[in-house]
């Protein structure tokens, strides 16, 4: 478990309270994570399972997520970006979707 992470609910409350100093989308390979600064702390957004940091494969999806919470401005740290290193491949989902579209 990442002790340097906050949940979506905590992040939303911090945004609503107006205490966020800055938000950054940070590249990790082909994924994007959110770094949140408030007070004197910097935390990352935690995934819903609570075991990892939440990540997105597209920067525009990060922007949409933040806009839905009312965050209109954020910075981008693309230093760790590796094109073509997208998200986790899920061959099991490919098979399941193929069955769905074939009507099985």
Secondary structure, 3 states (H helix, E strand, C coil): CCCCEECHHHHHHHHHHCCEEEEEEEEEECEEEEEEEECCEEEEEECCCCCCECCECCHHHHHHHHHHHCCCCCEEECCCECCCCCCCCCHHHHHHHHHHHHCC
